[in-house]
Amino acid sequence: MVKKEVFDKIGFLDEKYFLYYEDSDFCFRAKKAGFKIMYAPKAIVYHENAKSTGLGSSLQDYFITRNRLLFASKFLPFRTKFALFREALRHLGNPIRRLAFFDFLTGNFGKGNFLK
């Protein structure tokens, strides 16, 4: 649950992500704007993991790879950014991760090249 004033101050979910990490981005921006992020331990949420993309699918791999780099570039310390960048370089042999990495570098966000 999010109060209207949060949306008024920080905006909506960042559409650059399209899938994965958009909620983390939203929470980081809210916290940076001075809002509290709260945890309700008794709340129950039903969520089917990777229902939209398929667990372990190329689609999931693409968006998690690309969006992890986007999220890191916006919020994480240099050391973490460097580690994730190095990890991405190690996986350039994987065509899906290579596409995700180059889409990140060229700023091809949203649905990216995977869904075109």
DSSP file (Angstrom, degrees, kcal/mol; ACC not computed):
  #  RESIDUE AA STRUCTURE BP1 BP2  ACC     N-H-->O    O-->H-N    N-H-->O    O-->H-N    TCO  KAPPA ALPHA  PHI   PSI    X-CA   Y-CA   Z-CA
    1    1 A M              0   0    0      0, 0.0     2,-0.4     0, 0.0     0, 0.0   0.000 360.0 360.0 360.0 134.4    0.0    0.0    0.0
    2    2 A V        -     0   0    0      4,-0.0     2,-0.1     3,-0.0     5,-0.0  -0.992 360.0-124.5-132.2 132.2    1.3    3.4   -1.0
    3    3 A K    >>  -     0   0    0     -2,-0.4     3,-1.3     1,-0.1     4,-1.1  -0.430  24.2-119.7 -72.7 149.2    0.0    6.8   -0.1
    4    4 A K  H 3> S+     0   0    0      1,-0.3     4,-2.6     2,-0.2     5,-0.2   0.841 110.8  65.2 -56.5 -36.5   -0.8    9.2   -2.9
    5    5 A E  H 3> S+     0   0    0      1,-0.2     4,-1.7     2,-0.2    -1,-0.3   0.791  96.1  57.0 -62.5 -27.2    1.7   11.7   -1.6
    6    6 A V  H <> S+     0   0    0     -3,-1.3     4,-3.0     2,-0.2     5,-0.5   0.951 109.6  44.0 -66.6 -48.3    4.5    9.2   -2.4
    7    7 A F  H  X S+     0   0    0     -4,-1.1     4,-1.9     1,-0.2    -2,-0.2   0.894 111.7  54.9 -61.8 -39.8    3.4    9.1   -6.1
    8    8 A D  H  < S+     0   0    0     -4,-2.6    -1,-0.2     1,-0.2    -2,-0.2   0.868 116.7  36.9 -61.1 -35.7    3.0   12.9   -6.1
    9    9 A K  H  < S+     0   0    0     -4,-1.7    -2,-0.2    -5,-0.2    -1,-0.2   0.881 133.5  18.8 -87.0 -40.7    6.6   13.3   -4.9
   10   10 A I  H  < S-     0   0    0     -4,-3.0    -3,-0.2     1,-0.3    -2,-0.2   0.565  97.8-131.3-111.4  -9.6    8.6   10.6   -6.6
   11   11 A G     <  -     0   0    0     -4,-1.9    -1,-0.3    -5,-0.5    -2,-0.1  -0.434  36.5 -52.3  89.7-167.9    6.3    9.5   -9.5
   12   12 A F  S    S-     0   0    0      1,-0.2     2,-0.1    -2,-0.1     3,-0.0  -0.137  79.1 -49.3 -96.0-169.1    5.3    6.1  -10.6
   13   13 A L        -     0   0    0      1,-0.1     2,-0.6    -2,-0.1    -1,-0.2  -0.405  66.1-105.7 -63.0 140.7    7.2    2.9  -11.4
   14   14 A D    >   -     0   0    0      8,-0.4     3,-1.4     1,-0.2     4,-0.5  -0.593  24.2-153.8 -73.7 116.6   10.1    3.6  -13.8
   15   15 A E  T 3  S+     0   0    0     -2,-0.6    -1,-0.2     1,-0.3    -2,-0.1   0.577  83.1  82.3 -71.2  -9.1    9.1    2.2  -17.2
   16   16 A K  T 3  S+     0   0    0      1,-0.2    94,-2.3    93,-0.1    -1,-0.3   0.848  90.9  52.2 -60.7 -32.1   12.7    1.7  -18.2
   17   17 A Y  S <  S+     0   0    0     -3,-1.4     2,-3.2     1,-0.2    -1,-0.2   0.896  72.1 176.2 -73.2 -40.2   12.6   -1.6  -16.3
   18   18 A F  S    S+     0   0    0     -4,-0.5     2,-0.4     3,-0.0    -1,-0.2  -0.325  72.7  19.4  63.6 -60.1    9.5   -3.0  -17.9
   19   19 A L  S    S+     0   0    0     -2,-3.2    48,-0.1    91,-0.3    91,-0.0  -0.998 116.2  12.2-134.9 139.4   10.0   -6.3  -16.0
   20   20 A Y  S    S+     0   0    0     -2,-0.4    -1,-0.3     1,-0.1     0, 0.0   0.690 109.6  31.3  70.5 131.4   12.0   -6.9  -12.8
   21   21 A Y  S  > S+     0   0    0     -3,-0.1     4,-2.5     1,-0.1     5,-0.2   0.250  79.3 110.8  79.7  -7.1   13.5   -4.4  -10.4
   22   22 A E  H  > S+     0   0    0      1,-0.2     4,-2.0     2,-0.2    -8,-0.4   0.859  80.1  49.6 -64.7 -32.6   10.9   -1.7  -10.9
   23   23 A D  H  > S+     0   0    0      2,-0.2     4,-2.3     1,-0.2    -1,-0.2   0.882 110.3  49.4 -72.3 -38.4    9.6   -2.2   -7.4
   24   24 A S  H  > S+     0   0    0      2,-0.2     4,-2.5     1,-0.2    -2,-0.2   0.916 110.9  50.5 -65.4 -42.3   13.1   -2.0   -5.9
   25   25 A D  H  X S+     0   0    0     -4,-2.5     4,-2.4     2,-0.2    -2,-0.2   0.925 110.1  50.4 -58.8 -46.0   13.7    1.2   -7.8
   26   26 A F  H  X S+     0   0    0     -4,-2.0     4,-2.3     1,-0.2    -2,-0.2   0.918 111.5  47.6 -60.0 -45.3   10.5    2.7   -6.5
   27   27 A C  H  X S+     0   0    0     -4,-2.3     4,-2.6     2,-0.2     5,-0.2   0.893 110.9  50.9 -65.8 -40.5   11.3    1.8   -2.9
   28   28 A F  H  X S+     0   0    0     -4,-2.5     4,-2.4     1,-0.2    -1,-0.2   0.915 112.1  47.3 -63.3 -41.8   14.8    3.3   -3.1
   29   29 A R  H  X S+     0   0    0     -4,-2.4     4,-1.6     2,-0.2    -2,-0.2   0.896 112.1  50.2 -66.2 -39.3   13.4    6.5   -4.6
   30   30 A A  H  <>S+     0   0    0     -4,-2.3     5,-2.5     2,-0.2    -2,-0.2   0.927 112.2  46.6 -64.1 -45.0   10.7    6.7   -1.9
   31   31 A K  H ><5S+     0   0    0     -4,-2.6     3,-1.7     1,-0.2    -2,-0.2   0.915 110.7  52.3 -63.8 -42.6   13.3    6.1    0.9
   32   32 A K  H 3<5S+     0   0    0     -4,-2.4    -1,-0.2     1,-0.3    -2,-0.2   0.823 105.7  56.3 -62.1 -31.3   15.6    8.7   -0.6
   33   33 A A  T 3<5S-     0   0    0     -4,-1.6    -1,-0.3    -5,-0.2    -2,-0.2   0.433 128.1 -98.6 -81.9   0.5   12.7   11.2   -0.7
   34   34 A G  T < 5S+     0   0    0     -3,-1.7    -3,-0.2     1,-0.3     2,-0.2   0.494  79.1 133.6  99.7   4.1   12.2   10.7    3.1
   35   35 A F      < -     0   0    0     -5,-2.5     2,-0.4    -6,-0.2    -1,-0.3  -0.566  54.8-118.0 -86.4 153.2    9.4    8.2    3.2
   36   36 A K        -     0   0    0     -2,-0.2     2,-0.6     2,-0.0    -1,-0.0  -0.714  14.1-145.8 -89.8 139.2    9.5    5.1    5.4
   37   37 A I        -     0   0    0     -2,-0.4     2,-0.3    -6,-0.0   -10,-0.0  -0.926  25.7-163.7-101.0 122.6    9.5    1.6    3.9
   38   38 A M        -     0   0    0     -2,-0.6     2,-0.5     2,-0.0    -2,-0.0  -0.790  14.4-147.0-115.0 153.4    7.6   -0.6    6.2
   39   39 A Y        -     0   0    0     -2,-0.3     3,-0.1     3,-0.0    -2,-0.0  -0.968   2.3-160.2-118.0 128.1    7.3   -4.4    6.5
   40   40 A A    >   -     0   0    0     -2,-0.5     3,-1.8     1,-0.1    -2,-0.0  -0.851   6.2-170.4-109.2  94.3    4.1   -6.1    7.7
   41   41 A P  T 3  S+     0   0    0      0, 0.0    -1,-0.1     0, 0.0     0, 0.0   0.712  83.4  51.5 -62.9 -21.2    5.2   -9.5    8.9
   42   42 A K  T 3  S+     0   0    0     -3,-0.1     2,-0.1     2,-0.1    -2,-0.0   0.534  85.6 107.6 -92.7  -6.1    1.7  -10.8    9.2
   43   43 A A    <   -     0   0    0     -3,-1.8     2,-0.5     1,-0.0    -3,-0.0  -0.430  58.1-149.9 -71.1 145.8    0.6   -9.8    5.7
   44   44 A I        -     0   0    0     -2,-0.1     2,-0.4     2,-0.0    -2,-0.1  -0.979  15.2-179.5-120.8 126.1    0.1  -12.6    3.2
   45   45 A V        -     0   0    0     -2,-0.5     2,-0.6     2,-0.1    -2,-0.0  -0.992  17.6-146.8-125.2 129.1    0.7  -12.0   -0.5
   46   46 A Y        +     0   0    0     -2,-0.4     2,-0.4     2,-0.0    -2,-0.0  -0.852  29.1 163.2 -96.8 125.2    0.2  -14.7   -3.1
   47   47 A H        -     0   0    0     -2,-0.6     2,-0.8     2,-0.0    -2,-0.1  -0.981  33.1-141.6-145.5 126.4    2.7  -14.4   -5.9
   48   48 A E    >   -     0   0    0     -2,-0.4     3,-1.6     1,-0.0     4,-0.2  -0.813  33.2-121.9 -90.9 115.3    3.6  -16.9   -8.5
   49   49 A N  T 3  S-     0   0    0     -2,-0.8     6,-0.3     1,-0.3     5,-0.0  -0.326  86.3  -7.4 -60.6 129.2    7.3  -16.5   -9.2
   50   50 A A  T 3> S+     0   0    0      4,-0.1     4,-3.2     1,-0.1    -1,-0.3   0.756  82.8 147.7  58.5  30.0    8.2  -15.7  -12.8
   51   51 A K  T <4 S+     0   0    0     -3,-1.6    -2,-0.1     1,-0.2    -1,-0.1   0.873  71.9  47.4 -61.8 -37.2    4.6  -16.3  -13.9
   52   52 A S  T  4 S+     0   0    0     -4,-0.2    -1,-0.2     1,-0.1    -3,-0.1   0.806 128.8  20.3 -74.4 -30.1    5.0  -13.6  -16.7
   53   53 A T  T  4 S-     0   0    0     -3,-0.1     7,-0.3     6,-0.0     6,-0.3   0.689 106.8-107.2-115.2 -25.1    8.3  -14.8  -18.0
   54   54 A G    ><  -     0   0    0     -4,-3.2     3,-2.2     5,-0.1     6,-0.4   0.421  42.0 -82.1  93.6 123.8    8.8  -18.4  -17.0
   55   55 A L  T 3  S+     0   0    0      1,-0.3    -5,-0.0    -6,-0.3    -6,-0.0  -0.375 115.3   2.9 -61.6 123.8   11.2  -19.5  -14.3
   56   56 A G  T 3  S+     0   0    0      1,-0.2    -1,-0.3    -2,-0.2    -2,-0.1   0.578  98.2 145.9  77.5  10.3   14.7  -19.7  -15.8
   57   57 A S    <>  -     0   0    0     -3,-2.2     4,-2.4     1,-0.1    -1,-0.2  -0.274  64.2-113.6 -76.5 164.9   13.5  -18.6  -19.3
   58   58 A S  H  > S+     0   0    0      2,-0.2     4,-2.6     1,-0.2     5,-0.2   0.864 118.6  56.4 -63.0 -36.7   15.6  -16.5  -21.7
   59   59 A L  H  > S+     0   0    0     -6,-0.3     4,-2.1     2,-0.2     5,-0.2   0.930 109.3  44.6 -61.6 -46.4   13.1  -13.7  -21.2
   60   60 A Q  H  > S+     0   0    0     -6,-0.4     4,-2.5    -7,-0.3     5,-0.3   0.921 113.2  51.3 -63.1 -44.4   13.7  -13.7  -17.4
   61   61 A D  H  X S+     0   0    0     -4,-2.4     4,-2.1     1,-0.2     5,-0.2   0.906 110.1  49.9 -60.5 -43.7   17.4  -13.9  -17.9
   62   62 A Y  H  X S+     0   0    0     -4,-2.6     4,-2.7     2,-0.2     5,-0.3   0.962 115.0  40.8 -59.8 -54.9   17.4  -10.9  -20.2
   63   63 A F  H  X S+     0   0    0     -4,-2.1     4,-2.4     1,-0.2     5,-0.3   0.863 115.6  49.2 -70.1 -36.0   15.4   -8.6  -18.0
   64   64 A I  H  X S+     0   0    0     -4,-2.5     4,-1.9    -5,-0.2    -1,-0.2   0.924 114.0  47.1 -67.3 -41.8   17.1   -9.5  -14.8
   65   65 A T  H  X S+     0   0    0     -4,-2.1     4,-1.4    -5,-0.3    -2,-0.2   0.963 118.5  39.3 -62.8 -52.9   20.5   -9.1  -16.3
   66   66 A R  H  X S+     0   0    0     -4,-2.7     4,-1.8    -5,-0.2    -2,-0.2   0.925 118.4  46.5 -64.3 -45.9   19.8   -5.7  -17.9
   67   67 A N  H  X S+     0   0    0     -4,-2.4     4,-2.9    -5,-0.3     5,-0.2   0.788 104.9  59.7 -74.4 -27.0   17.7   -4.3  -15.1
   68   68 A R  H  X S+     0   0    0     -4,-1.9     4,-2.4    -5,-0.3    -1,-0.2   0.916 108.5  46.6 -62.3 -41.9   20.2   -5.4  -12.4
   69   69 A L  H  X S+     0   0    0     -4,-1.4     4,-2.3     2,-0.2    -2,-0.2   0.892 112.7  49.3 -66.9 -40.2   22.8   -3.2  -14.2
   70   70 A L  H  X S+     0   0    0     -4,-1.8     4,-1.4     2,-0.2    -2,-0.2   0.943 112.5  47.3 -62.9 -48.3   20.3   -0.3  -14.5
   71   71 A F  H  X S+     0   0    0     -4,-2.9     4,-2.1     1,-0.2     5,-0.4   0.928 113.1  48.8 -59.6 -46.5   19.4   -0.5  -10.8
   72   72 A A  H  X S+     0   0    0     -4,-2.4     4,-1.6     1,-0.2    -1,-0.2   0.905 107.8  54.6 -60.9 -42.5   23.0   -0.7   -9.8
   73   73 A S  H  < S+     0   0    0     -4,-2.3    -1,-0.2     1,-0.2    -2,-0.2   0.802 114.2  41.9 -64.0 -27.6   23.9    2.3  -12.0
   74   74 A K  H  < S+     0   0    0     -4,-1.4    -1,-0.2    -3,-0.4    -2,-0.2   0.824 133.5   7.3 -86.0 -34.0   21.3    4.4  -10.3
   75   75 A F  H  < S+     0   0    0     -4,-2.1    -3,-0.2    -5,-0.2    -2,-0.2   0.676  98.6  87.8-128.2 -22.6   21.6    3.5   -6.6
   76   76 A L  S  < S-     0   0    0     -4,-1.6     5,-0.0    -5,-0.4     0, 0.0  -0.490  75.1 -96.3 -96.5 157.4   24.6    1.3   -5.7
   77   77 A P    >>  -     0   0    0      0, 0.0     4,-2.4     0, 0.0     3,-0.6  -0.202  39.4-104.9 -65.6 159.0   28.1    2.2   -4.7
   78   78 A F  H 3> S+     0   0    0      1,-0.3     4,-3.0     2,-0.2     5,-0.2   0.865 118.6  57.7 -52.4 -43.2   30.9    2.1   -7.3
   79   79 A R  H 3> S+     0   0    0      1,-0.2     4,-2.0     2,-0.2    -1,-0.3   0.893 109.8  43.9 -58.8 -41.4   32.4   -1.1   -5.9
   80   80 A T  H <> S+     0   0    0     -3,-0.6     4,-2.4     2,-0.2     5,-0.2   0.901 112.3  52.5 -70.7 -41.7   29.1   -3.0   -6.4
   81   81 A K  H  X S+     0   0    0     -4,-2.4     4,-2.5     1,-0.2    -2,-0.2   0.932 110.3  49.0 -57.4 -45.6   28.6   -1.4   -9.9
   82   82 A F  H  X S+     0   0    0     -4,-3.0     4,-2.7     1,-0.2    -1,-0.2   0.909 110.1  50.7 -61.7 -43.6   32.1   -2.6  -10.8
   83   83 A A  H  X S+     0   0    0     -4,-2.0     4,-2.2    -5,-0.2    -1,-0.2   0.906 112.7  45.5 -62.8 -42.5   31.4   -6.1   -9.6
   84   84 A L  H  X S+     0   0    0     -4,-2.4     4,-2.2     2,-0.2    -1,-0.2   0.880 112.6  50.8 -69.5 -37.6   28.1   -6.4  -11.5
   85   85 A F  H  X S+     0   0    0     -4,-2.5     4,-2.1    -5,-0.2    -2,-0.2   0.921 111.0  48.8 -63.4 -44.5   29.8   -5.0  -14.6
   86   86 A R  H  X S+     0   0    0     -4,-2.7     4,-1.7     1,-0.2    -2,-0.2   0.901 110.4  51.2 -62.5 -41.8   32.6   -7.5  -14.3
   87   87 A E  H  X S+     0   0    0     -4,-2.2     4,-0.9     1,-0.2    -1,-0.2   0.905 108.2  52.2 -62.0 -41.5   30.1  -10.3  -13.9
   88   88 A A  H >< S+     0   0    0     -4,-2.2     3,-0.7     1,-0.2    -1,-0.2   0.897 107.2  52.7 -62.4 -39.9   28.2   -9.2  -17.0
   89   89 A L  H >< S+     0   0    0     -4,-2.1     3,-1.3     1,-0.2    -1,-0.2   0.869 104.1  56.8 -63.0 -36.5   31.5   -9.3  -19.0
   90   90 A R  H 3< S+     0   0    0     -4,-1.7     3,-0.4     1,-0.3    -1,-0.2   0.738 107.0  50.1 -66.4 -22.0   32.1  -12.9  -17.8
   91   91 A H  T X< S+     0   0    0     -4,-0.9     3,-1.6    -3,-0.7    -1,-0.3   0.141  70.6 112.5-105.2  19.8   28.8  -13.9  -19.3
   92   92 A L  T <   +     0   0    0     -3,-1.3    -1,-0.2     1,-0.3     6,-0.1   0.691  67.1  71.0 -67.0 -16.2   29.1  -12.4  -22.8
   93   93 A G  T 3  S+     0   0    0     -3,-0.4    -1,-0.3    -4,-0.1    -2,-0.1   0.730  81.7  81.9 -69.2 -21.6   29.3  -15.9  -24.2
   94   94 A N  S <> S-     0   0    0     -3,-1.6     4,-2.6     1,-0.1     5,-0.2  -0.773  77.0-149.2 -84.6 117.3   25.6  -16.3  -23.4
   95   95 A P  H  > S+     0   0    0      0, 0.0     4,-2.1     0, 0.0    -1,-0.1   0.829  94.3  50.4 -61.1 -33.3   23.7  -14.6  -26.3
   96   96 A I  H  > S+     0   0    0      2,-0.2     4,-2.3     1,-0.2     5,-0.1   0.934 114.0  43.4 -69.6 -45.9   20.8  -13.5  -24.1
   97   97 A R  H  > S+     0   0    0      2,-0.2     4,-2.6     1,-0.2    -1,-0.2   0.844 112.0  54.6 -68.7 -32.8   23.0  -11.9  -21.4
   98   98 A R  H  X S+     0   0    0     -4,-2.6     4,-2.6    -7,-0.2     5,-0.2   0.935 109.4  47.5 -63.9 -45.5   25.2  -10.3  -24.1
   99   99 A L  H  X S+     0   0    0     -4,-2.1     4,-2.4     1,-0.2    -2,-0.2   0.919 112.7  49.3 -60.0 -44.7   22.1   -8.7  -25.7
  100  100 A A  H  X S+     0   0    0     -4,-2.3     4,-2.2     2,-0.2    -2,-0.2   0.909 111.2  49.8 -61.3 -43.5   21.0   -7.5  -22.2
  101  101 A F  H  X S+     0   0    0     -4,-2.6     4,-2.4     2,-0.2    -2,-0.2   0.924 113.1  45.1 -63.2 -46.1   24.4   -6.1  -21.5
  102  102 A F  H  X S+     0   0    0     -4,-2.6     4,-2.1     2,-0.2     6,-0.2   0.850 110.8  53.7 -70.6 -32.9   24.6   -4.2  -24.8
  103  103 A D  H  X>S+     0   0    0     -4,-2.4     5,-2.7    -5,-0.2     4,-0.6   0.900 109.7  49.2 -64.6 -39.2   21.0   -2.9  -24.4
  104  104 A F  H ><5S+     0   0    0     -4,-2.2     3,-1.1     3,-0.2    -2,-0.2   0.954 112.1  47.9 -61.1 -49.1   22.1   -1.6  -21.0
  105  105 A L  H 3<5S+     0   0    0     -4,-2.4    -2,-0.2     1,-0.3    -1,-0.2   0.842 115.9  43.5 -62.4 -34.9   25.2    0.1  -22.4
  106  106 A T  H 3<5S-     0   0    0     -4,-2.1    -1,-0.3    -5,-0.1    -2,-0.2   0.434 113.4-115.1 -92.5   0.6   23.2    1.7  -25.3
  107  107 A G  T <<5 +     0   0    0     -3,-1.1     2,-1.4    -4,-0.6    -3,-0.2   0.773  59.6 154.9  73.8  25.9   20.3    2.8  -23.1
  108  108 A N      < +     0   0    0     -5,-2.7     5,-0.3    -6,-0.2    -1,-0.2  -0.699  21.1 151.9 -88.7  90.7   17.8    0.5  -24.8
  109  109 A F    >   +     0   0    0     -2,-1.4     3,-1.7     3,-0.1     2,-0.3  -0.140  30.3  54.0-107.5-159.2   15.3    0.1  -22.0
  110  110 A G  T 3  S-     0   0    0    -94,-2.3   -91,-0.3     1,-0.3   -94,-0.0  -0.554 131.2  -9.7  67.3-129.9   11.6   -0.6  -21.7
  111  111 A K  T 3> S-     0   0    0     -2,-0.3     4,-1.0     1,-0.1     3,-0.3   0.674  98.3-166.4 -75.1 -15.6   10.9   -3.7  -23.7
  112  112 A G  T <4  -     0   0    0     -3,-1.7     3,-0.2     1,-0.2    -1,-0.1  -0.062  43.8 -53.2  63.3-165.3   14.4   -3.6  -25.1
  113  113 A N  T >4 S+     0   0    0     -5,-0.3     3,-0.8     1,-0.2    -1,-0.2   0.653 122.9  75.8 -82.9 -17.3   15.6   -5.7  -28.1
  114  114 A F  T 34 S+     0   0    0     -3,-0.3    -1,-0.2     1,-0.2    -2,-0.2   0.882 101.9  37.4 -65.4 -38.3   14.4   -9.0  -26.7
  115  115 A L  T 3<        0   0    0     -4,-1.0    -1,-0.2    -3,-0.2    -2,-0.1   0.340 360.0 360.0 -98.3   7.2   10.7   -8.5  -27.4
  116  116 A K    <         0   0    0     -3,-0.8    -1,-0.2    -5,-0.1    -2,-0.1   0.479 360.0 360.0 -82.8 360.0   11.1   -6.6  -30.7
